[in-house]
Amino acid sequence: MRKIVVIGGSKGIGNAIVKTLVNDNSVINISRTKPELIHQNLKHYSCDVLNDELPDLEQLDTIIYCPGSINLKPISRLKLDDFREDYEINVIGAVKVIQKYIGALKKGNAPSILLFSTVASKLGMPFHASIAAAKSGVEGLTKSLGAELAPTIRVNAIAPTITDTELASKLLRNEKMIENITERHPLKKFLNPNEVAGMAQFLISPKAASISGQIFEMDCGIVSFKI
């Protein structure tokens, strides 16, 4: 049974990942709030990743860092603190976790790290300056660490388009907005968290043993196609 630590597994994509992995793996969730799920293979630590001391863990096979932000404002309304906060939660938090657990990860079986970016890092989108800048940092971190930690530890990232989670609820708050977002995507859909969890499950598995330093765009065609 593989030992996987999920940062931010109480809600959204992180919670979907925990539910997908918990039956066949030993899952450790670290987040401020406890997941509603109760399972013999799930252990929870209440922790604010940016401000609290992370728990000590002896051996790990995978780190999955899920925290993110959706801070959409015109550049004239974004404060420098907005950029700092987005960078802190998306990049600095990930670095803190990786530095804390790199020793435990090196003891693991075919260890891997999975991070999260956004399609906005590739597709120029209005009002996304702060989050796109932060997630571009995540993509640079993914590639740099993939090179640095090879061949021992694989490092990849998923860059989803809008996903039906609490974090994105303001963007999906009525039927008109849902219709507009659906129509913007060439596949005429947006993401369900379980789809992202399925990709995460693949990327940390032996089936992805030859994949590292890659950013996987789950974009419903919005980055790849012009139709």
C-alpha positions as CSV (number, residue, x, y, z in Angstrom):
1,M,0.0,0.0,0.0
2,R,1.5,3.3,-1.1
3,K,1.7,6.2,1.3
4,I,0.4,9.5,-0.1
5,V,0.3,12.9,1.5
6,V,-2.4,15.3,0.0
7,I,-2.2,18.9,0.9
8,G,-5.6,20.5,0.8
9,G,-7.7,17.3,0.5
10,S,-10.8,18.5,2.5
11,K,-12.4,20.3,-0.5
12,G,-12.6,20.5,-4.2
13,I,-10.1,18.7,-6.4
14,G,-8.1,17.7,-3.4
15,N,-11.1,16.0,-1.8
16,A,-11.9,14.2,-5.1
17,I,-8.3,13.0,-5.2
18,V,-8.5,11.7,-1.6
19,K,-11.7,9.8,-2.3
20,T,-10.2,8.3,-5.5
21,L,-7.0,7.1,-3.7
22,V,-8.1,6.1,-0.2
23,N,-9.4,2.6,-0.9
24,D,-6.0,1.4,-2.2
25,N,-3.5,3.6,-0.5
26,S,-2.6,5.0,2.9
27,V,-3.6,8.7,2.5
28,I,-2.5,11.5,4.8
29,N,-4.5,14.7,4.4
30,I,-3.0,18.0,5.6
31,S,-5.4,21.0,5.6
32,R,-7.0,23.5,7.9
33,T,-10.4,21.7,7.9
34,K,-11.0,18.0,8.3
35,P,-12.5,16.1,5.3
36,E,-16.0,14.7,5.9
37,L,-14.8,11.3,4.7
38,I,-14.0,8.8,7.4
39,H,-11.9,5.8,6.2
40,Q,-9.5,3.4,7.9
41,N,-6.8,4.4,5.3
42,L,-7.2,8.1,5.8
43,K,-5.3,10.2,8.5
44,H,-5.8,13.9,8.9
45,Y,-3.6,16.6,10.3
46,S,-5.2,20.0,10.9
47,C,-2.6,22.5,9.7
48,D,-2.3,25.9,7.9
49,V,0.5,25.0,5.5
50,L,1.8,28.6,5.2
51,N,1.8,29.5,9.0
52,D,2.0,26.2,11.0
53,E,4.7,23.6,11.4
54,L,4.1,20.6,9.2
55,P,3.9,17.2,10.9
56,D,6.8,14.9,10.7
57,L,6.5,12.0,8.4
58,E,9.0,9.2,8.1
59,Q,8.4,7.8,4.6
60,L,6.3,8.8,1.6
61,D,5.7,7.7,-1.9
62,T,3.9,10.7,-3.2
63,I,3.2,14.4,-2.4
64,I,0.1,16.0,-4.0
65,Y,-0.1,19.8,-3.4
66,C,-3.7,21.0,-4.1
67,P,-4.1,24.5,-2.6
68,G,-4.9,27.3,-5.0
69,S,-6.7,30.5,-5.5
70,I,-9.0,32.3,-8.0
71,N,-8.4,36.0,-7.5
72,L,-9.9,37.6,-10.7
73,K,-9.6,41.4,-10.8
74,P,-8.5,44.0,-13.3
75,I,-4.9,45.0,-12.9
76,S,-5.9,48.4,-11.6
77,R,-7.8,46.8,-8.7
78,L,-5.1,44.2,-7.8
79,K,-2.9,45.2,-4.9
80,L,0.7,44.1,-4.5
81,D,-0.6,42.0,-1.6
82,D,-2.9,40.1,-3.9
83,F,0.1,39.0,-6.0
84,R,2.0,38.2,-2.8
85,E,-0.8,36.1,-1.4
86,D,-1.4,34.2,-4.6
87,Y,2.3,33.4,-4.9
88,E,2.5,32.4,-1.3
89,I,-0.3,29.8,-1.4
90,N,0.5,28.5,-4.9
91,V,4.3,28.5,-4.9
92,I,5.8,29.1,-1.5
93,G,3.4,26.6,0.2
94,A,4.4,23.9,-2.3
95,V,8.1,24.7,-1.8
96,K,7.7,24.5,2.0
97,V,6.0,21.1,1.7
98,I,8.5,19.7,-0.7
99,Q,11.5,20.9,1.4
100,K,9.9,19.4,4.5
101,Y,9.2,16.0,3.0
102,I,12.0,15.5,0.4
103,G,13.9,13.2,2.7
104,A,10.9,11.1,3.4
105,L,10.1,11.0,-0.3
106,K,13.5,9.8,-1.2
107,K,12.9,6.7,1.0
108,G,9.7,6.0,-0.9
109,N,8.8,3.5,-3.7
110,A,9.0,5.1,-7.1
111,P,8.3,8.5,-5.5
112,S,6.6,11.4,-7.2
113,I,5.3,14.9,-6.7
114,L,2.1,16.3,-8.3
115,L,1.4,20.1,-8.4
116,F,-1.4,22.2,-9.9
117,S,-1.3,25.0,-12.4
118,T,-4.1,26.5,-14.6
119,V,-4.9,26.9,-18.2
120,A,-4.6,30.7,-17.6
121,S,-0.8,30.2,-17.6
122,K,-0.9,29.3,-21.3
123,L,-4.0,31.2,-22.4
124,G,-4.0,34.9,-22.0
125,M,-7.2,35.7,-20.1
126,P,-8.4,39.1,-18.8
127,F,-8.4,39.6,-15.0
128,H,-6.1,36.6,-14.4
129,A,-2.8,38.5,-13.9
130,S,-2.2,37.5,-10.3
131,I,-3.2,33.9,-10.5
132,A,-1.6,33.3,-13.9
133,A,1.7,34.8,-12.6
134,A,1.6,32.5,-9.5
135,K,0.7,29.4,-11.5
136,S,3.4,30.1,-14.0
137,G,5.8,29.9,-11.1
138,V,4.3,26.4,-10.3
139,E,5.1,25.3,-13.9
140,G,8.6,26.6,-13.6
141,L,9.0,24.8,-10.3
142,T,7.7,21.6,-11.9
143,K,10.2,21.6,-14.7
144,S,13.1,22.6,-12.6
145,L,12.5,20.1,-9.8
146,G,11.8,17.4,-12.4
147,A,15.3,17.9,-13.8
148,E,16.9,18.3,-10.3
149,L,15.3,15.2,-8.7
150,A,15.6,12.9,-11.7
151,P,15.9,9.9,-11.8
152,T,14.7,9.4,-8.2
153,I,11.6,11.5,-8.0
154,R,9.2,12.3,-10.8
155,V,7.5,15.8,-10.8
156,N,4.5,16.7,-12.9
157,A,1.6,19.2,-12.8
158,I,-2.0,19.3,-13.9
159,A,-3.3,22.6,-15.4
160,P,-7.1,22.4,-15.3
161,T,-9.7,24.7,-16.9
162,I,-12.6,25.8,-14.7
163,T,-13.7,23.0,-12.4
164,D,-17.0,22.6,-10.6
165,T,-15.7,23.2,-7.1
166,E,-16.5,25.6,-4.2
167,L,-13.5,27.6,-5.2
168,A,-15.0,28.3,-8.6
169,S,-18.6,28.8,-7.4
170,K,-18.6,32.5,-8.1
171,L,-17.9,31.7,-11.8
172,L,-20.7,29.1,-11.9
173,R,-23.3,30.9,-9.8
174,N,-26.2,30.9,-12.2
175,E,-27.4,29.2,-15.4
176,K,-26.3,32.0,-17.7
177,M,-22.7,31.9,-16.4
178,I,-22.7,28.1,-16.7
179,E,-24.0,28.3,-20.3
180,N,-21.4,31.0,-21.2
181,I,-18.5,29.0,-19.8
182,T,-19.7,25.8,-21.4
183,E,-19.9,27.4,-24.8
184,R,-16.4,28.9,-24.5
185,H,-14.9,25.4,-24.4
186,P,-14.7,23.5,-27.7
187,L,-15.8,20.3,-26.0
188,K,-18.9,22.2,-24.7
189,K,-18.2,21.3,-21.1
190,F,-16.0,22.2,-18.1
191,L,-14.4,19.9,-15.6
192,N,-15.7,17.7,-12.9
193,P,-13.3,17.2,-9.9
194,N,-13.4,13.4,-10.4
195,E,-12.0,13.9,-13.9
196,V,-9.0,15.7,-12.5
197,A,-8.7,13.1,-9.7
198,G,-8.5,10.4,-12.4
199,M,-5.6,12.2,-14.1
200,A,-3.9,12.6,-10.7
201,Q,-4.3,8.9,-10.0
202,F,-2.6,8.1,-13.3
203,L,0.3,10.5,-13.0
204,I,1.4,9.2,-9.6
205,S,1.0,5.5,-10.7
206,P,3.6,3.1,-12.2
207,K,1.8,3.6,-15.5
208,A,3.3,7.1,-15.7
209,A,6.8,5.9,-14.7
210,S,8.4,7.6,-17.8
211,I,6.7,10.9,-17.4
212,S,8.3,13.8,-15.5
213,G,8.6,17.6,-15.8
214,Q,5.3,17.8,-17.7
215,I,2.3,20.1,-17.5
216,F,-0.9,18.3,-18.4
217,E,-3.6,20.7,-19.7
218,M,-7.1,19.4,-18.9
219,D,-8.6,22.2,-20.9
220,C,-11.7,20.9,-22.6
221,G,-10.1,22.2,-25.8
222,I,-10.0,25.9,-24.7
223,V,-6.2,26.2,-25.0
224,S,-5.6,23.6,-27.8
225,F,-8.4,24.4,-30.3
226,K,-9.8,27.4,-32.1
227,I,-13.1,26.4,-33.4
